[in-house]
Amino acid sequence: METTNNLMDDLRAVIADAEELLRATADQAGPRVQEARERAEESLRSARERLEGTGRRLDAQVREHPWAAVGVAAGIGLIVGILLSRK
């Protein structure tokens, strides 16, 4: 749960930095643009690192508990199937 919250915080920071970059570049170039780009790049770098770490942990969990992973995937498939069949 903590990892999900951290990931969401990182994604929010990326969005905020990207929006600021767009606002800064709309009317001018210069130091403000460079500063906003640097923050956006750092936010993206941090988010990528956390995503990679989460992916490695998820991979390890699936390898330790393969049948649980199959059960979760089957449950998700069942729910998606039910939702799609309602159309």
PDB file of N, CA, C and O in Angstrom:
ATOM      1  N   MET A   1       0.817  -1.186   0.000  1.00  0.00           N
ATOM      2  CA  MET A   1       0.000   0.000   0.000  1.00  0.00           C
ATOM      3  C   MET A   1       0.864   1.255   0.000  1.00  0.00           C
ATOM      4  O   MET A   1       0.569   2.223  -0.701  1.00  0.00           O
ATOM      5  N   GLU A   2       1.945   1.229   0.801  1.00  0.00           N
ATOM      6  CA  GLU A   2       2.841   2.386   0.860  1.00  0.00           C
ATOM      7  C   GLU A   2       3.490   2.635  -0.496  1.00  0.00           C
ATOM      8  O   GLU A   2       3.658   3.784  -0.906  1.00  0.00           O
ATOM      9  N   THR A   3       3.857   1.551  -1.196  1.00  0.00           N
ATOM     10  CA  THR A   3       4.460   1.693  -2.517  1.00  0.00           C
ATOM     11  C   THR A   3       3.489   2.352  -3.481  1.00  0.00           C
ATOM     12  O   THR A   3       3.884   3.206  -4.275  1.00  0.00           O
ATOM     13  N   THR A   4       2.226   1.964  -3.419  1.00  0.00           N
ATOM     14  CA  THR A   4       1.219   2.564  -4.285  1.00  0.00           C
ATOM     15  C   THR A   4       1.071   4.049  -3.998  1.00  0.00           C
ATOM     16  O   THR A   4       0.976   4.860  -4.919  1.00  0.00           O
ATOM     17  N   ASN A   5       1.051   4.404  -2.717  1.00  0.00           N
ATOM     18  CA  ASN A   5       0.942   5.822  -2.346  1.00  0.00           C
ATOM     19  C   ASN A   5       2.156   6.608  -2.827  1.00  0.00           C
ATOM     20  O   ASN A   5       2.020   7.719  -3.338  1.00  0.00           O
ATOM     21  N   ASN A   6       3.345   6.028  -2.663  1.00  0.00           N
ATOM     22  CA  ASN A   6       4.562   6.699  -3.125  1.00  0.00           C
ATOM     23  C   ASN A   6       4.546   6.877  -4.636  1.00  0.00           C
ATOM     24  O   ASN A   6       4.941   7.924  -5.148  1.00  0.00           O
ATOM     25  N   LEU A   7       4.094   5.863  -5.338  1.00  0.00           N
ATOM     26  CA  LEU A   7       4.017   5.936  -6.795  1.00  0.00           C
ATOM     27  C   LEU A   7       3.032   7.010  -7.221  1.00  0.00           C
ATOM     28  O   LEU A   7       3.306   7.777  -8.144  1.00  0.00           O
ATOM     29  N   MET A   8       1.904   7.068  -6.566  1.00  0.00           N
ATOM     30  CA  MET A   8       0.918   8.095  -6.899  1.00  0.00           C
ATOM     31  C   MET A   8       1.471   9.491  -6.615  1.00  0.00           C
ATOM     32  O   MET A   8       1.233  10.418  -7.390  1.00  0.00           O
ATOM     33  N   ASP A   9       2.206   9.650  -5.517  1.00  0.00           N
ATOM     34  CA  ASP A   9       2.832  10.947  -5.217  1.00  0.00           C
ATOM     35  C   ASP A   9       3.826  11.323  -6.305  1.00  0.00           C
ATOM     36  O   ASP A   9       3.878  12.479  -6.727  1.00  0.00           O
ATOM     37  N   ASP A  10       4.626  10.344  -6.769  1.00  0.00           N
ATOM     38  CA  ASP A  10       5.582  10.605  -7.843  1.00  0.00           C
ATOM     39  C   ASP A  10       4.873  11.015  -9.125  1.00  0.00           C
ATOM     40  O   ASP A  10       5.296  11.950  -9.806  1.00  0.00           O
ATOM     41  N   LEU A  11       3.795  10.314  -9.451  1.00  0.00           N
ATOM     42  CA  LEU A  11       3.053  10.642 -10.671  1.00  0.00           C
ATOM     43  C   LEU A  11       2.424  12.037 -10.579  1.00  0.00           C
ATOM     44  O   LEU A  11       2.387  12.775 -11.563  1.00  0.00           O
ATOM     45  N   ARG A  12       1.935  12.384  -9.394  1.00  0.00           N
ATOM     46  CA  ARG A  12       1.389  13.736  -9.218  1.00  0.00           C
ATOM     47  C   ARG A  12       2.471  14.788  -9.404  1.00  0.00           C
ATOM     48  O   ARG A  12       2.226  15.832 -10.007  1.00  0.00           O
ATOM     49  N   ALA A  13       3.673  14.518  -8.886  1.00  0.00           N
ATOM     50  CA  ALA A  13       4.779  15.463  -9.036  1.00  0.00           C
ATOM     51  C   ALA A  13       5.171  15.611 -10.501  1.00  0.00           C
ATOM     52  O   ALA A  13       5.473  16.715 -10.955  1.00  0.00           O
ATOM     53  N   VAL A  14       5.167  14.514 -11.236  1.00  0.00           N
ATOM     54  CA  VAL A  14       5.490  14.568 -12.663  1.00  0.00           C
ATOM     55  C   VAL A  14       4.461  15.413 -13.406  1.00  0.00           C
ATOM     56  O   VAL A  14       4.817  16.237 -14.248  1.00  0.00           O
ATOM     57  N   ILE A  15       3.206  15.208 -13.097  1.00  0.00           N
ATOM     58  CA  ILE A  15       2.146  15.975 -13.750  1.00  0.00           C
ATOM     59  C   ILE A  15       2.287  17.461 -13.436  1.00  0.00           C
ATOM     60  O   ILE A  15       2.190  18.304 -14.328  1.00  0.00           O
ATOM     61  N   ALA A  16       2.517  17.772 -12.170  1.00  0.00           N
ATOM     62  CA  ALA A  16       2.656  19.177 -11.778  1.00  0.00           C
ATOM     63  C   ALA A  16       3.859  19.821 -12.468  1.00  0.00           C
ATOM     64  O   ALA A  16       3.768  20.952 -12.946  1.00  0.00           O
ATOM     65  N   ASP A  17       4.978  19.109 -12.522  1.00  0.00           N
ATOM     66  CA  ASP A  17       6.167  19.653 -13.187  1.00  0.00           C
ATOM     67  C   ASP A  17       5.952  19.810 -14.687  1.00  0.00           C
ATOM     68  O   ASP A  17       6.406  20.786 -15.285  1.00  0.00           O
ATOM     69  N   ALA A  18       5.258  18.845 -15.295  1.00  0.00           N
ATOM     70  CA  ALA A  18       4.984  18.945 -16.729  1.00  0.00           C
ATOM     71  C   ALA A  18       4.065  20.124 -17.024  1.00  0.00           C
ATOM     72  O   ALA A  18       4.256  20.828 -18.016  1.00  0.00           O
ATOM     73  N   GLU A  19       3.071  20.342 -16.170  1.00  0.00           N
ATOM     74  CA  GLU A  19       2.178  21.485 -16.365  1.00  0.00           C
ATOM     75  C   GLU A  19       2.949  22.800 -16.212  1.00  0.00           C
ATOM     76  O   GLU A  19       2.746  23.739 -16.982  1.00  0.00           O
ATOM     77  N   GLU A  20       3.813  22.857 -15.236  1.00  0.00           N
ATOM     78  CA  GLU A  20       4.608  24.072 -15.054  1.00  0.00           C
ATOM     79  C   GLU A  20       5.521  24.306 -16.259  1.00  0.00           C
ATOM     80  O   GLU A  20       5.698  25.442 -16.700  1.00  0.00           O
ATOM     81  N   LEU A  21       6.090  23.238 -16.781  1.00  0.00           N
ATOM     82  CA  LEU A  21       6.937  23.363 -17.975  1.00  0.00           C
ATOM     83  C   LEU A  21       6.139  23.909 -19.145  1.00  0.00           C
ATOM     84  O   LEU A  21       6.615  24.781 -19.872  1.00  0.00           O
ATOM     85  N   LEU A  22       4.944  23.408 -19.328  1.00  0.00           N
ATOM     86  CA  LEU A  22       4.103  23.904 -20.410  1.00  0.00           C
ATOM     87  C   LEU A  22       3.773  25.384 -20.224  1.00  0.00           C
ATOM     88  O   LEU A  22       3.821  26.158 -21.180  1.00  0.00           O
ATOM     89  N   ARG A  23       3.440  25.770 -19.009  1.00  0.00           N
ATOM     90  CA  ARG A  23       3.139  27.186 -18.749  1.00  0.00           C
ATOM     91  C   ARG A  23       4.365  28.061 -18.985  1.00  0.00           C
ATOM     92  O   ARG A  23       4.261  29.144 -19.562  1.00  0.00           O
ATOM     93  N   ALA A  24       5.512  27.593 -18.542  1.00  0.00           N
ATOM     94  CA  ALA A  24       6.734  28.389 -18.668  1.00  0.00           C
ATOM     95  C   ALA A  24       7.163  28.549 -20.122  1.00  0.00           C
ATOM     96  O   ALA A  24       7.693  29.594 -20.497  1.00  0.00           O
ATOM     97  N   THR A  25       6.943  27.539 -20.932  1.00  0.00           N
ATOM     98  CA  THR A  25       7.380  27.605 -22.328  1.00  0.00           C
ATOM     99  C   THR A  25       6.352  28.262 -23.229  1.00  0.00           C
ATOM    100  O   THR A  25       6.640  28.531 -24.396  1.00  0.00           O
ATOM    101  N   ALA A  26       5.177  28.522 -22.722  1.00  0.00           N
ATOM    102  CA  ALA A  26       4.131  29.107 -23.553  1.00  0.00           C
ATOM    103  C   ALA A  26       4.495  30.515 -24.019  1.00  0.00           C
ATOM    104  O   ALA A  26       4.151  30.894 -25.139  1.00  0.00           O
ATOM    105  N   ASP A  27       5.174  31.287 -23.197  1.00  0.00           N
ATOM    106  CA  ASP A  27       5.430  32.676 -23.572  1.00  0.00           C
ATOM    107  C   ASP A  27       6.899  33.071 -23.609  1.00  0.00           C
ATOM    108  O   ASP A  27       7.226  34.150 -24.104  1.00  0.00           O
ATOM    109  N   GLN A  28       7.787  32.232 -23.102  1.00  0.00           N
ATOM    110  CA  GLN A  28       9.193  32.625 -23.098  1.00  0.00           C
ATOM    111  C   GLN A  28      10.114  31.430 -22.949  1.00  0.00           C
ATOM    112  O   GLN A  28       9.698  30.324 -22.601  1.00  0.00           O
ATOM    113  N   ALA A  29      11.369  31.694 -23.225  1.00  0.00           N
ATOM    114  CA  ALA A  29      12.422  30.707 -23.013  1.00  0.00           C
ATOM    115  C   ALA A  29      13.456  31.348 -22.104  1.00  0.00           C
ATOM    116  O   ALA A  29      13.504  32.570 -21.963  1.00  0.00           O
ATOM    117  N   GLY A  30      14.265  30.530 -21.500  1.00  0.00           N
ATOM    118  CA  GLY A  30      15.307  31.080 -20.637  1.00  0.00           C
ATOM    119  C   GLY A  30      15.467  30.274 -19.373  1.00  0.00           C
ATOM    120  O   GLY A  30      15.185  29.075 -19.352  1.00  0.00           O
ATOM    121  N   PRO A  31      15.924  30.935 -18.304  1.00  0.00           N
ATOM    122  CA  PRO A  31      16.228  30.223 -17.060  1.00  0.00           C
ATOM    123  C   PRO A  31      15.021  29.520 -16.427  1.00  0.00           C
ATOM    124  O   PRO A  31      15.164  28.428 -15.878  1.00  0.00           O
ATOM    125  N   ARG A  32      13.842  30.134 -16.499  1.00  0.00           N
ATOM    126  CA  ARG A  32      12.650  29.482 -15.928  1.00  0.00           C
ATOM    127  C   ARG A  32      12.356  28.167 -16.638  1.00  0.00           C
ATOM    128  O   ARG A  32      11.998  27.176 -16.002  1.00  0.00           O
ATOM    129  N   VAL A  33      12.508  28.163 -17.948  1.00  0.00           N
ATOM    130  CA  VAL A  33      12.238  26.958 -18.730  1.00  0.00           C
ATOM    131  C   VAL A  33      13.240  25.873 -18.354  1.00  0.00           C
ATOM    132  O   VAL A  33      12.864  24.720 -18.143  1.00  0.00           O
ATOM    133  N   GLN A  34      14.499  26.239 -18.271  1.00  0.00           N
ATOM    134  CA  GLN A  34      15.538  25.266 -17.930  1.00  0.00           C
ATOM    135  C   GLN A  34      15.297  24.691 -16.532  1.00  0.00           C
ATOM    136  O   GLN A  34      15.431  23.483 -16.335  1.00  0.00           O
ATOM    137  N   GLU A  35      14.945  25.534 -15.567  1.00  0.00           N
ATOM    138  CA  GLU A  35      14.686  25.072 -14.206  1.00  0.00           C
ATOM    139  C   GLU A  35      13.493  24.109 -14.170  1.00  0.00           C
ATOM    140  O   GLU A  35      13.553  23.070 -13.513  1.00  0.00           O
ATOM    141  N   ALA A  36      12.422  24.454 -14.870  1.00  0.00           N
ATOM    142  CA  ALA A  36      11.239  23.587 -14.908  1.00  0.00           C
ATOM    143  C   ALA A  36      11.564  22.263 -15.593  1.00  0.00           C
ATOM    144  O   ALA A  36      11.110  21.209 -15.146  1.00  0.00           O
ATOM    145  N   ARG A  37      12.342  22.305 -16.666  1.00  0.00           N
ATOM    146  CA  ARG A  37      12.732  21.073 -17.358  1.00  0.00           C
ATOM    147  C   ARG A  37      13.564  20.175 -16.448  1.00  0.00           C
ATOM    148  O   ARG A  37      13.370  18.959 -16.421  1.00  0.00           O
ATOM    149  N   GLU A  38      14.487  20.774 -15.705  1.00  0.00           N
ATOM    150  CA  GLU A  38      15.323  19.989 -14.802  1.00  0.00           C
ATOM    151  C   GLU A  38      14.477  19.309 -13.725  1.00  0.00           C
ATOM    152  O   GLU A  38      14.709  18.143 -13.406  1.00  0.00           O
ATOM    153  N   ARG A  39      13.506  20.021 -13.164  1.00  0.00           N
ATOM    154  CA  ARG A  39      12.630  19.415 -12.153  1.00  0.00           C
ATOM    155  C   ARG A  39      11.793  18.299 -12.765  1.00  0.00           C
ATOM    156  O   ARG A  39      11.608  17.250 -12.148  1.00  0.00           O
ATOM    157  N   ALA A  40      11.289  18.519 -13.976  1.00  0.00           N
ATOM    158  CA  ALA A  40      10.486  17.486 -14.642  1.00  0.00           C
ATOM    159  C   ALA A  40      11.338  16.250 -14.925  1.00  0.00           C
ATOM    160  O   ALA A  40      10.882  15.124 -14.726  1.00  0.00           O
ATOM    161  N   GLU A  41      12.557  16.450 -15.382  1.00  0.00           N
ATOM    162  CA  GLU A  41      13.444  15.324 -15.648  1.00  0.00           C
ATOM    163  C   GLU A  41      13.742  14.548 -14.367  1.00  0.00           C
ATOM    164  O   GLU A  41      13.760  13.317 -14.378  1.00  0.00           O
ATOM    165  N   GLU A  42      13.974  15.257 -13.268  1.00  0.00           N
ATOM    166  CA  GLU A  42      14.244  14.597 -11.984  1.00  0.00           C
ATOM    167  C   GLU A  42      13.021  13.820 -11.506  1.00  0.00           C
ATOM    168  O   GLU A  42      13.156  12.703 -11.007  1.00  0.00           O
ATOM    169  N   SER A  43      11.837  14.393 -11.653  1.00  0.00           N
ATOM    170  CA  SER A  43      10.612  13.699 -11.261  1.00  0.00           C
ATOM    171  C   SER A  43      10.414  12.438 -12.096  1.00  0.00           C
ATOM    172  O   SER A  43      10.057  11.386 -11.565  1.00  0.00           O
ATOM    173  N   LEU A  44      10.645  12.544 -13.390  1.00  0.00           N
ATOM    174  CA  LEU A  44      10.523  11.368 -14.259  1.00  0.00           C
ATOM    175  C   LEU A  44      11.535  10.292 -13.878  1.00  0.00           C
ATOM    176  O   LEU A  44      11.202   9.108 -13.828  1.00  0.00           O
ATOM    177  N   ARG A  45      12.756  10.703 -13.612  1.00  0.00           N
ATOM    178  CA  ARG A  45      13.809   9.765 -13.222  1.00  0.00           C
ATOM    179  C   ARG A  45      13.406   9.034 -11.928  1.00  0.00           C
ATOM    180  O   ARG A  45      13.536   7.813 -11.830  1.00  0.00           O
ATOM    181  N   SER A  46      12.926   9.784 -10.960  1.00  0.00           N
ATOM    182  CA  SER A  46      12.507   9.191  -9.689  1.00  0.00           C
ATOM    183  C   SER A  46      11.347   8.223  -9.884  1.00  0.00           C
ATOM    184  O   SER A  46      11.347   7.128  -9.322  1.00  0.00           O
ATOM    185  N   ALA A  47      10.361   8.624 -10.674  1.00  0.00           N
ATOM    186  CA  ALA A  47       9.208   7.757 -10.934  1.00  0.00           C
ATOM    187  C   ALA A  47       9.633   6.477 -11.640  1.00  0.00           C
ATOM    188  O   ALA A  47       9.144   5.397 -11.309  1.00  0.00           O
ATOM    189  N   ARG A  48      10.534   6.585 -12.604  1.00  0.00           N
ATOM    190  CA  ARG A  48      11.015   5.393 -13.311  1.00  0.00           C
ATOM    191  C   ARG A  48      11.717   4.442 -12.355  1.00  0.00           C
ATOM    192  O   ARG A  48      11.501   3.231 -12.411  1.00  0.00           O
ATOM    193  N   GLU A  49      12.567   4.988 -11.465  1.00  0.00           N
ATOM    194  CA  GLU A  49      13.279   4.148 -10.511  1.00  0.00           C
ATOM    195  C   GLU A  49      12.305   3.414  -9.594  1.00  0.00           C
ATOM    196  O   GLU A  49      12.485   2.229  -9.314  1.00  0.00           O
ATOM    197  N   ARG A  50      11.282   4.111  -9.130  1.00  0.00           N
ATOM    198  CA  ARG A  50      10.302   3.466  -8.259  1.00  0.00           C
ATOM    199  C   ARG A  50       9.501   2.419  -9.015  1.00  0.00           C
ATOM    200  O   ARG A  50       9.202   1.354  -8.474  1.00  0.00           O
ATOM    201  N   LEU A  51       9.152   2.714 -10.262  1.00  0.00           N
ATOM    202  CA  LEU A  51       8.419   1.733 -11.059  1.00  0.00           C
ATOM    203  C   LEU A  51       9.261   0.480 -11.278  1.00  0.00           C
ATOM    204  O   LEU A  51       8.753  -0.638 -11.183  1.00  0.00           O
ATOM    205  N   GLU A  52      10.548   0.665 -11.571  1.00  0.00           N
ATOM    206  CA  GLU A  52      11.431  -0.482 -11.766  1.00  0.00           C
ATOM    207  C   GLU A  52      11.553  -1.300 -10.491  1.00  0.00           C
ATOM    208  O   GLU A  52      11.524  -2.530 -10.531  1.00  0.00           O
ATOM    209  N   GLY A  53      11.691  -0.612  -9.350  1.00  0.00           N
ATOM    210  CA  GLY A  53      11.767  -1.314  -8.069  1.00  0.00           C
ATOM    211  C   GLY A  53      10.494  -2.082  -7.768  1.00  0.00           C
ATOM    212  O   GLY A  53      10.540  -3.217  -7.294  1.00  0.00           O
ATOM    213  N   THR A  54       9.363  -1.462  -8.045  1.00  0.00           N
ATOM    214  CA  THR A  54       8.071  -2.112  -7.828  1.00  0.00           C
ATOM    215  C   THR A  54       7.944  -3.325  -8.743  1.00  0.00           C
ATOM    216  O   THR A  54       7.446  -4.372  -8.328  1.00  0.00           O
ATOM    217  N   GLY A  55       8.391  -3.183  -9.979  1.00  0.00           N
ATOM    218  CA  GLY A  55       8.339  -4.297 -10.926  1.00  0.00           C
ATOM    219  C   GLY A  55       9.181  -5.466 -10.471  1.00  0.00           C
ATOM    220  O   GLY A  55       8.771  -6.620 -10.596  1.00  0.00           O
ATOM    221  N   ARG A  56      10.367  -5.173  -9.940  1.00  0.00           N
ATOM    222  CA  ARG A  56      11.231  -6.260  -9.451  1.00  0.00           C
ATOM    223  C   ARG A  56      10.592  -6.964  -8.250  1.00  0.00           C
ATOM    224  O   ARG A  56      10.633  -8.190  -8.150  1.00  0.00           O
ATOM    225  N   ARG A  57      10.004  -6.181  -7.343  1.00  0.00           N
ATOM    226  CA  ARG A  57       9.354  -6.794  -6.175  1.00  0.00           C
ATOM    227  C   ARG A  57       8.147  -7.623  -6.600  1.00  0.00           C
ATOM    228  O   ARG A  57       7.918  -8.713  -6.076  1.00  0.00           O
ATOM    229  N   LEU A  58       7.380  -7.103  -7.549  1.00  0.00           N
ATOM    230  CA  LEU A  58       6.221  -7.843  -8.043  1.00  0.00           C
ATOM    231  C   LEU A  58       6.661  -9.142  -8.702  1.00  0.00           C
ATOM    232  O   LEU A  58       6.038 -10.183  -8.493  1.00  0.00           O
ATOM    233  N   ASP A  59       7.722  -9.095  -9.492  1.00  0.00           N
ATOM    234  CA  ASP A  59       8.254 -10.284 -10.145  1.00  0.00           C
ATOM    235  C   ASP A  59       8.666 -11.323  -9.104  1.00  0.00           C
ATOM    236  O   ASP A  59       8.386 -12.511  -9.261  1.00  0.00           O
ATOM    237  N   ALA A  60       9.331 -10.871  -8.045  1.00  0.00           N
ATOM    238  CA  ALA A  60       9.758 -11.788  -6.991  1.00  0.00           C
ATOM    239  C   ALA A  60       8.551 -12.430  -6.307  1.00  0.00           C
ATOM    240  O   ALA A  60       8.570 -13.626  -6.016  1.00  0.00           O
ATOM    241  N   GLN A  61       7.500 -11.643  -6.048  1.00  0.00           N
ATOM    242  CA  GLN A  61       6.294 -12.181  -5.416  1.00  0.00           C
ATOM    243  C   GLN A  61       5.617 -13.218  -6.305  1.00  0.00           C
ATOM    244  O   GLN A  61       5.157 -14.253  -5.823  1.00  0.00           O
ATOM    245  N   VAL A  62       5.557 -12.939  -7.600  1.00  0.00           N
ATOM    246  CA  VAL A  62       4.927 -13.885  -8.525  1.00  0.00           C
ATOM    247  C   VAL A  62       5.734 -15.181  -8.571  1.00  0.00           C
ATOM    248  O   VAL A  62       5.161 -16.269  -8.627  1.00  0.00           O
ATOM    249  N   ARG A  63       7.048 -15.066  -8.549  1.00  0.00           N
ATOM    250  CA  ARG A  63       7.886 -16.275  -8.573  1.00  0.00           C
ATOM    251  C   ARG A  63       7.751 -17.081  -7.280  1.00  0.00           C
ATOM    252  O   ARG A  63       7.818 -18.310  -7.306  1.00  0.00           O
ATOM    253  N   GLU A  64       7.563 -16.399  -6.158  1.00  0.00           N
ATOM    254  CA  GLU A  64       7.404 -17.096  -4.880  1.00  0.00           C
ATOM    255  C   GLU A  64       6.011 -17.718  -4.743  1.00  0.00           C
ATOM    256  O   GLU A  64       5.864 -18.770  -4.122  1.00  0.00           O
ATOM    257  N   HIS A  65       4.997 -17.083  -5.313  1.00  0.00           N
ATOM    258  CA  HIS A  65       3.615 -17.533  -5.174  1.00  0.00           C
ATOM    259  C   HIS A  65       2.920 -17.576  -6.539  1.00  0.00           C
ATOM    260  O   HIS A  65       2.002 -16.796  -6.793  1.00  0.00           O
ATOM    261  N   PRO A  66       3.355 -18.480  -7.412  1.00  0.00           N
ATOM    262  CA  PRO A  66       2.799 -18.486  -8.778  1.00  0.00           C
ATOM    263  C   PRO A  66       1.305 -18.794  -8.827  1.00  0.00           C
ATOM    264  O   PRO A  66       0.594 -18.215  -9.647  1.00  0.00           O
ATOM    265  N   TRP A  67       0.812 -19.687  -7.974  1.00  0.00           N
ATOM    266  CA  TRP A  67      -0.604 -20.041  -8.030  1.00  0.00           C
ATOM    267  C   TRP A  67      -1.479 -18.906  -7.551  1.00  0.00           C
ATOM    268  O   TRP A  67      -2.594 -18.736  -8.043  1.00  0.00           O
ATOM    269  N   ALA A  68      -1.003 -18.134  -6.611  1.00  0.00           N
ATOM    270  CA  ALA A  68      -1.764 -16.954  -6.175  1.00  0.00           C
ATOM    271  C   ALA A  68      -1.866 -15.958  -7.320  1.00  0.00           C
ATOM    272  O   ALA A  68      -2.916 -15.354  -7.537  1.00  0.00           O
ATOM    273  N   ALA A  69      -0.758 -15.790  -8.058  1.00  0.00           N
ATOM    274  CA  ALA A  69      -0.760 -14.875  -9.205  1.00  0.00           C
ATOM    275  C   ALA A  69      -1.737 -15.359 -10.269  1.00  0.00           C
ATOM    276  O   ALA A  69      -2.445 -14.555 -10.874  1.00  0.00           O
ATOM    277  N   VAL A  70      -1.779 -16.666 -10.501  1.00  0.00           N
ATOM    278  CA  VAL A  70      -2.721 -17.229 -11.479  1.00  0.00           C
ATOM    279  C   VAL A  70      -4.154 -16.974 -11.019  1.00  0.00           C
ATOM    280  O   VAL A  70      -5.016 -16.624 -11.825  1.00  0.00           O
ATOM    281  N   GLY A  71      -4.404 -17.150  -9.728  1.00  0.00           N
ATOM    282  CA  GLY A  71      -5.743 -16.910  -9.192  1.00  0.00           C
ATOM    283  C   GLY A  71      -6.173 -15.464  -9.347  1.00  0.00           C
ATOM    284  O   GLY A  71      -7.312 -15.192  -9.727  1.00  0.00           O
ATOM    285  N   VAL A  72      -5.276 -14.535  -9.056  1.00  0.00           N
ATOM    286  CA  VAL A  72      -5.588 -13.108  -9.203  1.00  0.00           C
ATOM    287  C   VAL A  72      -5.870 -12.785 -10.663  1.00  0.00           C
ATOM    288  O   VAL A  72      -6.841 -12.097 -10.976  1.00  0.00           O
ATOM    289  N   ALA A  73      -5.018 -13.285 -11.555  1.00  0.00           N
ATOM    290  CA  ALA A  73      -5.214 -13.029 -12.986  1.00  0.00           C
ATOM    291  C   ALA A  73      -6.537 -13.609 -13.470  1.00  0.00           C
ATOM    292  O   ALA A  73      -7.238 -12.981 -14.264  1.00  0.00           O
ATOM    293  N   ALA A  74      -6.881 -14.799 -12.998  1.00  0.00           N
ATOM    294  CA  ALA A  74      -8.154 -15.411 -13.400  1.00  0.00           C
ATOM    295  C   ALA A  74      -9.335 -14.591 -12.883  1.00  0.00           C
ATOM    296  O   ALA A  74     -10.323 -14.400 -13.593  1.00  0.00           O
ATOM    297  N   GLY A  75      -9.231 -14.112 -11.657  1.00  0.00           N
ATOM    298  CA  GLY A  75     -10.296 -13.285 -11.093  1.00  0.00           C
ATOM    299  C   GLY A  75     -10.491 -11.999 -11.874  1.00  0.00           C
ATOM    300  O   GLY A  75     -11.621 -11.598 -12.154  1.00  0.00           O
ATOM    301  N   ILE A  76      -9.391 -11.358 -12.223  1.00  0.00           N
ATOM    302  CA  ILE A  76      -9.466 -10.125 -13.021  1.00  0.00           C
ATOM    303  C   ILE A  76     -10.066 -10.428 -14.389  1.00  0.00           C
ATOM    304  O   ILE A  76     -10.897  -9.672 -14.892  1.00  0.00           O
ATOM    305  N   GLY A  77      -9.640 -11.542 -14.989  1.00  0.00           N
ATOM    306  CA  GLY A  77     -10.192 -11.935 -16.290  1.00  0.00           C
ATOM    307  C   GLY A  77     -11.686 -12.193 -16.216  1.00  0.00           C
ATOM    308  O   GLY A  77     -12.429 -11.825 -17.126  1.00  0.00           O
ATOM    309  N   LEU A  78     -12.128 -12.826 -15.136  1.00  0.00           N
ATOM    310  CA  LEU A  78     -13.547 -13.095 -14.948  1.00  0.00           C
ATOM    311  C   LEU A  78     -14.332 -11.788 -14.835  1.00  0.00           C
ATOM    312  O   LEU A  78     -15.375 -11.633 -15.470  1.00  0.00           O
ATOM    313  N   ILE A  79     -13.839 -10.857 -14.034  1.00  0.00           N
ATOM    314  CA  ILE A  79     -14.523  -9.567 -13.860  1.00  0.00           C
ATOM    315  C   ILE A  79     -14.586  -8.803 -15.179  1.00  0.00           C
ATOM    316  O   ILE A  79     -15.632  -8.255 -15.529  1.00  0.00           O
ATOM    317  N   VAL A  80     -13.480  -8.762 -15.908  1.00  0.00           N
ATOM    318  CA  VAL A  80     -13.469  -8.067 -17.201  1.00  0.00           C
ATOM    319  C   VAL A  80     -14.435  -8.742 -18.160  1.00  0.00           C
ATOM    320  O   VAL A  80     -15.158  -8.064 -18.890  1.00  0.00           O
ATOM    321  N   GLY A  81     -14.455 -10.077 -18.168  1.00  0.00           N
ATOM    322  CA  GLY A  81     -15.379 -10.816 -19.033  1.00  0.00           C
ATOM    323  C   GLY A  81     -16.837 -10.491 -18.722  1.00  0.00           C
ATOM    324  O   GLY A  81     -17.644 -10.293 -19.631  1.00  0.00           O
ATOM    325  N   ILE A  82     -17.165 -10.438 -17.449  1.00  0.00           N
ATOM    326  CA  ILE A  82     -18.534 -10.113 -17.043  1.00  0.00           C
ATOM    327  C   ILE A  82     -18.893  -8.705 -17.482  1.00  0.00           C
ATOM    328  O   ILE A  82     -19.976  -8.472 -18.021  1.00  0.00           O
ATOM    329  N   LEU A  83     -17.984  -7.764 -17.252  1.00  0.00           N
ATOM    330  CA  LEU A  83     -18.255  -6.368 -17.634  1.00  0.00           C
ATOM    331  C   LEU A  83     -18.412  -6.217 -19.139  1.00  0.00           C
ATOM    332  O   LEU A  83     -19.281  -5.477 -19.598  1.00  0.00           O
ATOM    333  N   LEU A  84     -17.585  -6.908 -19.910  1.00  0.00           N
ATOM    334  CA  LEU A  84     -17.674  -6.804 -21.373  1.00  0.00           C
ATOM    335  C   LEU A  84     -18.928  -7.477 -21.918  1.00  0.00           C
ATOM    336  O   LEU A  84     -19.475  -7.044 -22.933  1.00  0.00           O
ATOM    337  N   SER A  85     -19.390  -8.542 -21.242  1.00  0.00           N
ATOM    338  CA  SER A  85     -20.562  -9.247 -21.745  1.00  0.00           C
ATOM    339  C   SER A  85     -21.858  -8.469 -21.509  1.00  0.00           C
ATOM    340  O   SER A  85     -22.893  -8.794 -22.092  1.00  0.00           O
ATOM    341  N   ARG A  86     -21.802  -7.458 -20.668  1.00  0.00           N
ATOM    342  CA  ARG A  86     -22.997  -6.664 -20.387  1.00  0.00           C
ATOM    343  C   ARG A  86     -23.337  -5.675 -21.501  1.00  0.00           C
ATOM    344  O   ARG A  86     -24.427  -5.103 -21.504  1.00  0.00           O
ATOM    345  N   LYS A  87     -22.448  -5.476 -22.414  1.00  0.00           N
ATOM    346  CA  LYS A  87     -22.686  -4.503 -23.493  1.00  0.00           C
ATOM    347  C   LYS A  87     -23.671  -4.996 -24.450  1.00  0.00           C
ATOM    348  O   LYS A  87     -23.989  -4.306 -25.419  1.00  0.00           O
TER     349      LYS A  87
END
